Amino acid sequence: MDRGKIVAIITGAVSIILALGYLLLVQLLDFRGEMKPAPMSESSHQSSVVAYILPGNAQAIVEKIY
C-alpha cells in the first residue's frame, strides 16, 4: 500500500472513533433526565444604596444602584 492510502485509512478510523465517542457522550448526557432551569436569585432584583460623604461639606450624596 502506498502512503496516501494508509493516511486515508488512519484518518477515517480516527473520524469514526470521534463520532462514536460524541454519540456516546450525547447519550450519557441525555440519560440524566429533563433539564431544569437555573434557580432565580432574589438578590438580583434588589437595588443597593450607596452614600458618599464629601469632605468639607456635611452633605451626603445618596445614589441608587441597580
PyMOL Python script that loads the backbone (N, CA, C, O; Angstrom):
from pymol import cmd

cmd.read_pdbstr("""\
ATOM      1  N   MET A   1       0.836  -1.186   0.000  1.00  0.00           N
ATOM      2  CA  MET A   1       0.000   0.000   0.000  1.00  0.00           C
ATOM      3  C   MET A   1       0.875   1.241   0.000  1.00  0.00           C
ATOM      4  O   MET A   1       1.920   1.290   0.649  1.00  0.00           O
ATOM      5  N   ASP A   2       0.437   2.212  -0.721  1.00  0.00           N
ATOM      6  CA  ASP A   2       1.214   3.445  -0.697  1.00  0.00           C
ATOM      7  C   ASP A   2       0.800   4.309   0.495  1.00  0.00           C
ATOM      8  O   ASP A   2      -0.204   4.043   1.156  1.00  0.00           O
ATOM      9  N   ARG A   3       1.581   5.327   0.749  1.00  0.00           N
ATOM     10  CA  ARG A   3       1.424   6.143   1.955  1.00  0.00           C
ATOM     11  C   ARG A   3       0.075   6.868   1.998  1.00  0.00           C
ATOM     12  O   ARG A   3      -0.492   7.023   3.080  1.00  0.00           O
ATOM     13  N   GLY A   4      -0.447   7.308   0.874  1.00  0.00           N
ATOM     14  CA  GLY A   4      -1.724   8.026   0.819  1.00  0.00           C
ATOM     15  C   GLY A   4      -2.887   7.188   1.317  1.00  0.00           C
ATOM     16  O   GLY A   4      -3.760   7.691   2.025  1.00  0.00           O
ATOM     17  N   LYS A   5      -2.905   5.895   0.948  1.00  0.00           N
ATOM     18  CA  LYS A   5      -3.987   5.018   1.407  1.00  0.00           C
ATOM     19  C   LYS A   5      -3.913   4.787   2.907  1.00  0.00           C
ATOM     20  O   LYS A   5      -4.943   4.736   3.580  1.00  0.00           O
ATOM     21  N   ILE A   6      -2.710   4.647   3.435  1.00  0.00           N
ATOM     22  CA  ILE A   6      -2.547   4.425   4.879  1.00  0.00           C
ATOM     23  C   ILE A   6      -3.040   5.646   5.663  1.00  0.00           C
ATOM     24  O   ILE A   6      -3.734   5.513   6.671  1.00  0.00           O
ATOM     25  N   VAL A   7      -2.668   6.843   5.179  1.00  0.00           N
ATOM     26  CA  VAL A   7      -3.122   8.069   5.849  1.00  0.00           C
ATOM     27  C   VAL A   7      -4.641   8.173   5.784  1.00  0.00           C
ATOM     28  O   VAL A   7      -5.274   8.574   6.761  1.00  0.00           O
ATOM     29  N   ALA A   8      -5.238   7.815   4.639  1.00  0.00           N
ATOM     30  CA  ALA A   8      -6.692   7.878   4.487  1.00  0.00           C
ATOM     31  C   ALA A   8      -7.386   6.906   5.438  1.00  0.00           C
ATOM     32  O   ALA A   8      -8.410   7.244   6.032  1.00  0.00           O
ATOM     33  N   ILE A   9      -6.842   5.718   5.584  1.00  0.00           N
ATOM     34  CA  ILE A   9      -7.439   4.719   6.480  1.00  0.00           C
ATOM     35  C   ILE A   9      -7.333   5.174   7.935  1.00  0.00           C
ATOM     36  O   ILE A   9      -8.296   5.061   8.694  1.00  0.00           O
ATOM     37  N   ILE A  10      -6.180   5.683   8.319  1.00  0.00           N
ATOM     38  CA  ILE A  10      -5.998   6.162   9.694  1.00  0.00           C
ATOM     39  C   ILE A  10      -6.927   7.351   9.975  1.00  0.00           C
ATOM     40  O   ILE A  10      -7.542   7.420  11.039  1.00  0.00           O
ATOM     41  N   THR A  11      -7.025   8.271   9.034  1.00  0.00           N
ATOM     42  CA  THR A  11      -7.902   9.431   9.196  1.00  0.00           C
ATOM     43  C   THR A  11      -9.362   8.995   9.319  1.00  0.00           C
ATOM     44  O   THR A  11     -10.097   9.522  10.155  1.00  0.00           O
ATOM     45  N   GLY A  12      -9.775   8.065   8.515  1.00  0.00           N
ATOM     46  CA  GLY A  12     -11.149   7.543   8.593  1.00  0.00           C
ATOM     47  C   GLY A  12     -11.420   6.862   9.917  1.00  0.00           C
ATOM     48  O   GLY A  12     -12.487   7.042  10.504  1.00  0.00           O
ATOM     49  N   ALA A  13     -10.451   6.073  10.395  1.00  0.00           N
ATOM     50  CA  ALA A  13     -10.628   5.383  11.674  1.00  0.00           C
ATOM     51  C   ALA A  13     -10.737   6.387  12.817  1.00  0.00           C
ATOM     52  O   ALA A  13     -11.582   6.232  13.699  1.00  0.00           O
ATOM     53  N   VAL A  14      -9.889   7.416  12.809  1.00  0.00           N
ATOM     54  CA  VAL A  14      -9.960   8.447  13.850  1.00  0.00           C
ATOM     55  C   VAL A  14     -11.306   9.167  13.790  1.00  0.00           C
ATOM     56  O   VAL A  14     -11.893   9.462  14.831  1.00  0.00           O
ATOM     57  N   SER A  15     -11.795   9.449  12.603  1.00  0.00           N
ATOM     58  CA  SER A  15     -13.083  10.115  12.434  1.00  0.00           C
ATOM     59  C   SER A  15     -14.223   9.269  12.998  1.00  0.00           C
ATOM     60  O   SER A  15     -15.105   9.787  13.681  1.00  0.00           O
ATOM     61  N   ILE A  16     -14.202   7.989  12.715  1.00  0.00           N
ATOM     62  CA  ILE A  16     -15.247   7.089  13.222  1.00  0.00           C
ATOM     63  C   ILE A  16     -15.173   6.997  14.743  1.00  0.00           C
ATOM     64  O   ILE A  16     -16.210   7.001  15.407  1.00  0.00           O
ATOM     65  N   ILE A  17     -13.984   6.916  15.302  1.00  0.00           N
ATOM     66  CA  ILE A  17     -13.821   6.846  16.759  1.00  0.00           C
ATOM     67  C   ILE A  17     -14.352   8.124  17.415  1.00  0.00           C
ATOM     68  O   ILE A  17     -15.042   8.059  18.433  1.00  0.00           O
ATOM     69  N   LEU A  18     -14.031   9.280  16.835  1.00  0.00           N
ATOM     70  CA  LEU A  18     -14.535  10.545  17.379  1.00  0.00           C
ATOM     71  C   LEU A  18     -16.061  10.621  17.288  1.00  0.00           C
ATOM     72  O   LEU A  18     -16.716  11.087  18.220  1.00  0.00           O
ATOM     73  N   ALA A  19     -16.623  10.166  16.171  1.00  0.00           N
ATOM     74  CA  ALA A  19     -18.074  10.195  16.007  1.00  0.00           C
ATOM     75  C   ALA A  19     -18.758   9.288  17.023  1.00  0.00           C
ATOM     76  O   ALA A  19     -19.769   9.672  17.611  1.00  0.00           O
ATOM     77  N   LEU A  20     -18.224   8.099  17.236  1.00  0.00           N
ATOM     78  CA  LEU A  20     -18.812   7.187  18.217  1.00  0.00           C
ATOM     79  C   LEU A  20     -18.675   7.739  19.636  1.00  0.00           C
ATOM     80  O   LEU A  20     -19.590   7.604  20.448  1.00  0.00           O
ATOM     81  N   GLY A  21     -17.541   8.356  19.933  1.00  0.00           N
ATOM     82  CA  GLY A  21     -17.365   8.977  21.244  1.00  0.00           C
ATOM     83  C   GLY A  21     -18.353  10.109  21.476  1.00  0.00           C
ATOM     84  O   GLY A  21     -18.897  10.254  22.571  1.00  0.00           O
ATOM     85  N   TYR A  22     -18.587  10.916  20.435  1.00  0.00           N
ATOM     86  CA  TYR A  22     -19.559  12.002  20.536  1.00  0.00           C
ATOM     87  C   TYR A  22     -20.964  11.450  20.776  1.00  0.00           C
ATOM     88  O   TYR A  22     -21.692  11.955  21.630  1.00  0.00           O
ATOM     89  N   LEU A  23     -21.343  10.420  20.030  1.00  0.00           N
ATOM     90  CA  LEU A  23     -22.666   9.832  20.227  1.00  0.00           C
ATOM     91  C   LEU A  23     -22.811   9.246  21.627  1.00  0.00           C
ATOM     92  O   LEU A  23     -23.878   9.361  22.232  1.00  0.00           O
ATOM     93  N   LEU A  24     -21.772   8.627  22.147  1.00  0.00           N
ATOM     94  CA  LEU A  24     -21.810   8.076  23.498  1.00  0.00           C
ATOM     95  C   LEU A  24     -21.959   9.192  24.534  1.00  0.00           C
ATOM     96  O   LEU A  24     -22.730   9.062  25.485  1.00  0.00           O
ATOM     97  N   LEU A  25     -21.224  10.279  24.349  1.00  0.00           N
ATOM     98  CA  LEU A  25     -21.318  11.408  25.262  1.00  0.00           C
ATOM     99  C   LEU A  25     -22.714  12.020  25.245  1.00  0.00           C
ATOM    100  O   LEU A  25     -23.252  12.348  26.302  1.00  0.00           O
ATOM    101  N   VAL A  26     -23.307  12.180  24.070  1.00  0.00           N
ATOM    102  CA  VAL A  26     -24.652  12.739  23.964  1.00  0.00           C
ATOM    103  C   VAL A  26     -25.663  11.823  24.640  1.00  0.00           C
ATOM    104  O   VAL A  26     -26.574  12.301  25.316  1.00  0.00           O
ATOM    105  N   GLN A  27     -25.514  10.532  24.468  1.00  0.00           N
ATOM    106  CA  GLN A  27     -26.435   9.593  25.107  1.00  0.00           C
ATOM    107  C   GLN A  27     -26.316   9.644  26.633  1.00  0.00           C
ATOM    108  O   GLN A  27     -27.322   9.589  27.340  1.00  0.00           O
ATOM    109  N   LEU A  28     -25.096   9.748  27.132  1.00  0.00           N
ATOM    110  CA  LEU A  28     -24.906   9.835  28.586  1.00  0.00           C
ATOM    111  C   LEU A  28     -25.501  11.117  29.150  1.00  0.00           C
ATOM    112  O   LEU A  28     -26.126  11.099  30.211  1.00  0.00           O
ATOM    113  N   LEU A  29     -25.310  12.227  28.449  1.00  0.00           N
ATOM    114  CA  LEU A  29     -25.878  13.489  28.919  1.00  0.00           C
ATOM    115  C   LEU A  29     -27.398  13.488  28.821  1.00  0.00           C
ATOM    116  O   LEU A  29     -28.070  14.074  29.669  1.00  0.00           O
ATOM    117  N   ASP A  30     -27.946  12.842  27.805  1.00  0.00           N
ATOM    118  CA  ASP A  30     -29.391  12.759  27.642  1.00  0.00           C
ATOM    119  C   ASP A  30     -30.007  11.834  28.679  1.00  0.00           C
ATOM    120  O   ASP A  30     -31.168  12.010  29.049  1.00  0.00           O
ATOM    121  N   PHE A  31     -29.264  10.870  29.144  1.00  0.00           N
ATOM    122  CA  PHE A  31     -29.747   9.891  30.122  1.00  0.00           C
ATOM    123  C   PHE A  31     -30.003  10.528  31.484  1.00  0.00           C
ATOM    124  O   PHE A  31     -30.747   9.978  32.296  1.00  0.00           O
ATOM    125  N   ARG A  32     -29.387  11.687  31.740  1.00  0.00           N
ATOM    126  CA  ARG A  32     -29.522  12.336  33.044  1.00  0.00           C
ATOM    127  C   ARG A  32     -30.935  12.806  33.319  1.00  0.00           C
ATOM    128  O   ARG A  32     -31.278  13.030  34.480  1.00  0.00           O
ATOM    129  N   GLY A  33     -31.746  12.961  32.334  1.00  0.00           N
ATOM    130  CA  GLY A  33     -33.132  13.344  32.544  1.00  0.00           C
ATOM    131  C   GLY A  33     -33.428  14.739  32.039  1.00  0.00           C
ATOM    132  O   GLY A  33     -32.645  15.354  31.314  1.00  0.00           O
ATOM    133  N   GLU A  34     -34.592  15.211  32.453  1.00  0.00           N
ATOM    134  CA  GLU A  34     -35.080  16.511  31.994  1.00  0.00           C
ATOM    135  C   GLU A  34     -34.218  17.646  32.526  1.00  0.00           C
ATOM    136  O   GLU A  34     -33.808  17.643  33.687  1.00  0.00           O
ATOM    137  N   MET A  35     -33.948  18.621  31.656  1.00  0.00           N
ATOM    138  CA  MET A  35     -33.179  19.776  32.084  1.00  0.00           C
ATOM    139  C   MET A  35     -34.104  20.752  32.800  1.00  0.00           C
ATOM    140  O   MET A  35     -35.206  21.041  32.334  1.00  0.00           O
ATOM    141  N   LYS A  36     -33.638  21.254  33.943  1.00  0.00           N
ATOM    142  CA  LYS A  36     -34.414  22.217  34.713  1.00  0.00           C
ATOM    143  C   LYS A  36     -33.742  23.582  34.606  1.00  0.00           C
ATOM    144  O   LYS A  36     -32.517  23.667  34.521  1.00  0.00           O
ATOM    145  N   PRO A  37     -34.538  24.646  34.609  1.00  0.00           N
ATOM    146  CA  PRO A  37     -33.925  25.981  34.528  1.00  0.00           C
ATOM    147  C   PRO A  37     -33.162  26.306  35.801  1.00  0.00           C
ATOM    148  O   PRO A  37     -33.447  25.760  36.867  1.00  0.00           O
ATOM    149  N   ALA A  38     -32.195  27.197  35.677  1.00  0.00           N
ATOM    150  CA  ALA A  38     -31.395  27.608  36.823  1.00  0.00           C
ATOM    151  C   ALA A  38     -32.273  28.364  37.815  1.00  0.00           C
ATOM    152  O   ALA A  38     -33.206  29.060  37.412  1.00  0.00           O
ATOM    153  N   PRO A  39     -31.985  28.235  39.105  1.00  0.00           N
ATOM    154  CA  PRO A  39     -32.789  28.960  40.098  1.00  0.00           C
ATOM    155  C   PRO A  39     -32.589  30.470  39.964  1.00  0.00           C
ATOM    156  O   PRO A  39     -31.490  30.951  39.687  1.00  0.00           O
ATOM    157  N   MET A  40     -33.661  31.185  40.166  1.00  0.00           N
ATOM    158  CA  MET A  40     -33.611  32.644  40.090  1.00  0.00           C
ATOM    159  C   MET A  40     -33.220  33.188  41.464  1.00  0.00           C
ATOM    160  O   MET A  40     -33.821  32.824  42.474  1.00  0.00           O
ATOM    161  N   SER A  41     -32.240  34.037  41.497  1.00  0.00           N
ATOM    162  CA  SER A  41     -31.791  34.634  42.744  1.00  0.00           C
ATOM    163  C   SER A  41     -32.642  35.869  43.040  1.00  0.00           C
ATOM    164  O   SER A  41     -32.842  36.715  42.169  1.00  0.00           O
ATOM    165  N   GLU A  42     -33.133  35.963  44.256  1.00  0.00           N
ATOM    166  CA  GLU A  42     -33.946  37.117  44.631  1.00  0.00           C
ATOM    167  C   GLU A  42     -33.098  38.367  44.796  1.00  0.00           C
ATOM    168  O   GLU A  42     -33.613  39.480  44.687  1.00  0.00           O
ATOM    169  N   SER A  43     -31.823  38.205  45.054  1.00  0.00           N
ATOM    170  CA  SER A  43     -30.971  39.365  45.268  1.00  0.00           C
ATOM    171  C   SER A  43     -30.726  40.139  43.975  1.00  0.00           C
ATOM    172  O   SER A  43     -30.317  41.299  44.029  1.00  0.00           O
ATOM    173  N   SER A  44     -30.961  39.534  42.828  1.00  0.00           N
ATOM    174  CA  SER A  44     -30.724  40.237  41.575  1.00  0.00           C
ATOM    175  C   SER A  44     -31.776  41.311  41.311  1.00  0.00           C
ATOM    176  O   SER A  44     -31.555  42.203  40.492  1.00  0.00           O
ATOM    177  N   HIS A  45     -32.928  41.232  42.003  1.00  0.00           N
ATOM    178  CA  HIS A  45     -33.992  42.203  41.798  1.00  0.00           C
ATOM    179  C   HIS A  45     -33.939  43.334  42.820  1.00  0.00           C
ATOM    180  O   HIS A  45     -34.728  44.275  42.734  1.00  0.00           O
ATOM    181  N   GLN A  46     -33.050  43.260  43.758  1.00  0.00           N
ATOM    182  CA  GLN A  46     -32.950  44.296  44.770  1.00  0.00           C
ATOM    183  C   GLN A  46     -31.921  45.329  44.347  1.00  0.00           C
ATOM    184  O   GLN A  46     -30.970  45.027  43.626  1.00  0.00           O
ATOM    185  N   SER A  47     -32.129  46.543  44.808  1.00  0.00           N
ATOM    186  CA  SER A  47     -31.173  47.593  44.487  1.00  0.00           C
ATOM    187  C   SER A  47     -30.327  47.894  45.715  1.00  0.00           C
ATOM    188  O   SER A  47     -30.713  47.579  46.841  1.00  0.00           O
ATOM    189  N   SER A  48     -29.185  48.500  45.490  1.00  0.00           N
ATOM    190  CA  SER A  48     -28.280  48.869  46.573  1.00  0.00           C
ATOM    191  C   SER A  48     -28.243  50.381  46.691  1.00  0.00           C
ATOM    192  O   SER A  48     -28.395  51.094  45.699  1.00  0.00           O
ATOM    193  N   VAL A  49     -28.041  50.865  47.901  1.00  0.00           N
ATOM    194  CA  VAL A  49     -27.937  52.296  48.148  1.00  0.00           C
ATOM    195  C   VAL A  49     -26.537  52.571  48.659  1.00  0.00           C
ATOM    196  O   VAL A  49     -26.071  51.934  49.604  1.00  0.00           O
ATOM    197  N   VAL A  50     -25.862  53.537  48.020  1.00  0.00           N
ATOM    198  CA  VAL A  50     -24.505  53.908  48.408  1.00  0.00           C
ATOM    199  C   VAL A  50     -24.524  55.373  48.800  1.00  0.00           C
ATOM    200  O   VAL A  50     -25.087  56.206  48.091  1.00  0.00           O
ATOM    201  N   ALA A  51     -23.899  55.688  49.946  1.00  0.00           N
ATOM    202  CA  ALA A  51     -23.852  57.071  50.415  1.00  0.00           C
ATOM    203  C   ALA A  51     -22.413  57.554  50.380  1.00  0.00           C
ATOM    204  O   ALA A  51     -21.507  56.849  50.826  1.00  0.00           O
ATOM    205  N   TYR A  52     -22.199  58.753  49.851  1.00  0.00           N
ATOM    206  CA  TYR A  52     -20.891  59.387  49.826  1.00  0.00           C
ATOM    207  C   TYR A  52     -20.950  60.634  50.708  1.00  0.00           C
ATOM    208  O   TYR A  52     -21.860  61.451  50.563  1.00  0.00           O
ATOM    209  N   ILE A  53     -20.011  60.781  51.598  1.00  0.00           N
ATOM    210  CA  ILE A  53     -19.903  61.992  52.407  1.00  0.00           C
ATOM    211  C   ILE A  53     -18.718  62.771  51.883  1.00  0.00           C
ATOM    212  O   ILE A  53     -17.583  62.294  51.890  1.00  0.00           O
ATOM    213  N   LEU A  54     -19.001  63.979  51.430  1.00  0.00           N
ATOM    214  CA  LEU A  54     -17.961  64.800  50.831  1.00  0.00           C
ATOM    215  C   LEU A  54     -17.169  65.517  51.920  1.00  0.00           C
ATOM    216  O   LEU A  54     -17.766  66.056  52.852  1.00  0.00           O
ATOM    217  N   PRO A  55     -15.848  65.536  51.826  1.00  0.00           N
ATOM    218  CA  PRO A  55     -15.057  66.235  52.833  1.00  0.00           C
ATOM    219  C   PRO A  55     -15.278  67.751  52.744  1.00  0.00           C
ATOM    220  O   PRO A  55     -15.392  68.312  51.655  1.00  0.00           O
ATOM    221  N   GLY A  56     -15.335  68.397  53.911  1.00  0.00           N
ATOM    222  CA  GLY A  56     -15.523  69.831  53.954  1.00  0.00           C
ATOM    223  C   GLY A  56     -16.963  70.245  53.763  1.00  0.00           C
ATOM    224  O   GLY A  56     -17.297  71.426  53.853  1.00  0.00           O
ATOM    225  N   ASN A  57     -17.808  69.281  53.502  1.00  0.00           N
ATOM    226  CA  ASN A  57     -19.222  69.563  53.297  1.00  0.00           C
ATOM    227  C   ASN A  57     -19.988  68.490  54.040  1.00  0.00           C
ATOM    228  O   ASN A  57     -19.687  67.306  53.883  1.00  0.00           O
ATOM    229  N   ALA A  58     -20.936  68.852  54.819  1.00  0.00           N
ATOM    230  CA  ALA A  58     -21.653  67.895  55.664  1.00  0.00           C
ATOM    231  C   ALA A  58     -22.767  67.181  54.916  1.00  0.00           C
ATOM    232  O   ALA A  58     -23.482  66.366  55.500  1.00  0.00           O
ATOM    233  N   GLN A  59     -22.922  67.470  53.653  1.00  0.00           N
ATOM    234  CA  GLN A  59     -23.995  66.841  52.896  1.00  0.00           C
ATOM    235  C   GLN A  59     -23.582  65.448  52.430  1.00  0.00           C
ATOM    236  O   GLN A  59     -22.409  65.196  52.154  1.00  0.00           O
ATOM    237  N   ALA A  60     -24.529  64.577  52.349  1.00  0.00           N
ATOM    238  CA  ALA A  60     -24.298  63.221  51.841  1.00  0.00           C
ATOM    239  C   ALA A  60     -25.028  63.064  50.516  1.00  0.00           C
ATOM    240  O   ALA A  60     -26.175  63.484  50.369  1.00  0.00           O
ATOM    241  N   ILE A  61     -24.361  62.467  49.579  1.00  0.00           N
ATOM    242  CA  ILE A  61     -24.964  62.198  48.280  1.00  0.00           C
ATOM    243  C   ILE A  61     -25.349  60.718  48.272  1.00  0.00           C
ATOM    244  O   ILE A  61     -24.511  59.845  48.497  1.00  0.00           O
ATOM    245  N   VAL A  62     -26.597  60.458  48.016  1.00  0.00           N
ATOM    246  CA  VAL A  62     -27.080  59.092  48.020  1.00  0.00           C
ATOM    247  C   VAL A  62     -27.437  58.717  46.582  1.00  0.00           C
ATOM    248  O   VAL A  62     -28.173  59.435  45.905  1.00  0.00           O
ATOM    249  N   GLU A  63     -26.907  57.589  46.130  1.00  0.00           N
ATOM    250  CA  GLU A  63     -27.189  57.084  44.791  1.00  0.00           C
ATOM    251  C   GLU A  63     -27.839  55.737  44.898  1.00  0.00           C
ATOM    252  O   GLU A  63     -27.524  54.950  45.791  1.00  0.00           O
ATOM    253  N   LYS A  64     -28.742  55.471  43.994  1.00  0.00           N
ATOM    254  CA  LYS A  64     -29.395  54.171  43.937  1.00  0.00           C
ATOM    255  C   LYS A  64     -28.785  53.407  42.771  1.00  0.00           C
ATOM    256  O   LYS A  64     -28.836  53.875  41.634  1.00  0.00           O
ATOM    257  N   ILE A  65     -28.221  52.258  43.031  1.00  0.00           N
ATOM    258  CA  ILE A  65     -27.546  51.452  42.011  1.00  0.00           C
ATOM    259  C   ILE A  65     -28.412  50.237  41.709  1.00  0.00           C
ATOM    260  O   ILE A  65     -28.867  49.539  42.615  1.00  0.00           O
ATOM    261  N   TYR A  66     -28.628  49.999  40.434  1.00  0.00           N
ATOM    262  CA  TYR A  66     -29.419  48.839  40.025  1.00  0.00           C
ATOM    263  C   TYR A  66     -28.532  47.753  39.555  1.00  0.00           C
ATOM    264  O   TYR A  66     -29.012  46.688  39.166  1.00  0.00           O
TER     265      TYR A  66
END
""", "prot")
cmd.dss("prot")
cmd.show_as("cartoon", "prot")
cmd.util.cbc("prot")
cmd.orient("prot")
